[in-house]
């Protein structure tokens, strides 16, 4: 029980520190990068589907 409470307290403190030091900006940046990577992967997927002889669904 003690370890659980310590874990909860540490989690709350870490969440507060993340928000305090600019976590929102970090998440925005990571979100934009994830979107760009997703678009690149869609391009690769299209090329692979066109080039490989898999049966069409």
Rosetta silent file (secondary structure, phi, psi, omega in degrees, C-alpha in Angstrom):
SEQUENCE: XXXXXXXXXXXXXXXXXXXXXXXXXXXXXXXXXXXXXXXXXXXXXXXXXXXXXXXXX
SCORE:     score description
SCORE:     0.000 S_00000001
   1 L     0.000  -38.399 -178.748    0.000    0.000    0.000 S_00000001
   2 H   -64.656  -42.704 -179.976    2.864    2.322    0.838 S_00000001
   3 H   -63.484  -37.396  178.479    4.520    1.769   -2.559 S_00000001
   4 H   -62.959  -47.025  179.907    1.218    2.549   -4.293 S_00000001
   5 H   -63.894  -40.796  176.708    0.832    5.852   -2.455 S_00000001
   6 H   -62.484  -40.961  177.892    4.420    6.817   -3.170 S_00000001
   7 H   -62.290  -41.870  178.107    3.823    6.005   -6.844 S_00000001
   8 H   -63.915  -44.946 -179.589    0.717    8.174   -6.949 S_00000001
   9 H   -63.651  -44.933  178.745    2.521   11.086   -5.285 S_00000001
  10 H   -62.472  -41.476  178.563    5.514   10.786   -7.619 S_00000001
  11 H   -61.286  -43.193  178.450    3.151   10.643  -10.620 S_00000001
  12 H   -63.930  -43.742  179.666    1.350   13.799   -9.529 S_00000001
  13 H   -63.578  -44.651  179.494    4.634   15.630   -8.977 S_00000001
  14 H   -64.284  -39.787  177.432    5.985   14.558  -12.378 S_00000001
  15 H   -62.742  -43.723  177.936    2.753   15.609  -14.107 S_00000001
  16 H   -61.615  -44.798  179.563    2.933   19.015  -12.411 S_00000001
  17 H   -63.935  -39.252  178.549    6.578   19.474  -13.412 S_00000001
  18 H   -59.906  -45.758  179.258    5.807   18.485  -17.010 S_00000001
  19 H   -68.181  -40.289 -176.348    3.089   21.135  -17.229 S_00000001
  20 H   -64.500  -37.955 -175.406    5.198   23.713  -15.392 S_00000001
  21 L   -93.288   13.852  174.184    8.225   23.465  -17.697 S_00000001
  22 L    99.183   38.835 -179.570    6.254   23.730  -20.931 S_00000001
  23 H   -63.518  -31.296  179.805    4.843   20.309  -21.617 S_00000001
  24 H   -62.556  -43.367  178.554    2.135   21.750  -23.854 S_00000001
  25 H   -63.944  -40.605  179.197    4.645   23.139  -26.334 S_00000001
  26 H   -61.801  -45.507 -179.418    6.491   19.828  -26.356 S_00000001
  27 H   -65.723  -36.806  176.560    3.309   17.882  -27.077 S_00000001
  28 H   -62.132  -45.313 -179.330    2.360   20.275  -29.880 S_00000001
  29 H   -62.888  -45.251 -179.058    5.758   19.831  -31.497 S_00000001
  30 H   -65.855  -35.293  178.092    5.626   16.045  -31.183 S_00000001
  31 H   -64.946  -43.015  178.279    2.098   16.004  -32.599 S_00000001
  32 H   -63.662  -41.948  179.071    3.142   17.970  -35.678 S_00000001
  33 H   -66.150  -37.337  178.689    6.100   15.656  -36.229 S_00000001
  34 H   -65.048  -37.602  178.035    3.871   12.588  -35.835 S_00000001
  35 H   -65.296  -43.658  179.368    1.515   13.946  -38.500 S_00000001
  36 H   -62.644  -43.190  179.629    4.421   14.533  -40.894 S_00000001
  37 H   -65.110  -39.718  177.787    5.772   11.026  -40.315 S_00000001
  38 H   -61.592  -40.542  177.579    2.296    9.578  -40.844 S_00000001
  39 H   -65.028  -39.683  177.601    1.994   11.367  -44.183 S_00000001
  40 H   -63.814  -42.774  179.529    5.373   10.015  -45.260 S_00000001
  41 H   -63.863  -35.920  176.572    4.344    6.490  -44.285 S_00000001
  42 H   -62.688  -38.486  176.875    1.156    6.828  -46.320 S_00000001
  43 H   -63.459  -44.186  178.288    3.312    7.686  -49.335 S_00000001
  44 H   -62.967  -40.988 -179.654    5.490    4.621  -48.756 S_00000001
  45 H   -60.700  -43.023  179.544    2.379    2.486  -48.341 S_00000001
  46 H   -61.572  -44.497  179.628    1.028    3.679  -51.680 S_00000001
  47 H   -63.306  -44.485 -179.159    4.308    2.872  -53.444 S_00000001
  48 H   -63.062  -42.988 -179.695    4.510   -0.577  -51.880 S_00000001
  49 H   -64.224  -34.146  179.800    0.912   -1.371  -52.829 S_00000001
  50 H   -75.059  -35.639 -172.406    1.591   -0.320  -56.421 S_00000001
  51 H   -86.763  -36.157 -174.812    4.885   -2.207  -56.783 S_00000001
  52 L   -87.452  143.764 -175.787    4.259   -5.511  -55.012 S_00000001
  53 L   -85.042   48.699  176.564    2.110   -8.171  -56.648 S_00000001
  54 L   -80.542  149.244  178.867   -0.302   -8.746  -53.787 S_00000001
  55 L   -66.459  144.974  179.231   -3.888   -9.566  -54.722 S_00000001
  56 L   -74.158  145.102  178.100   -6.296   -6.611  -54.570 S_00000001
  57 L   -99.508    0.000    0.000   -8.868   -6.614  -51.794 S_00000001
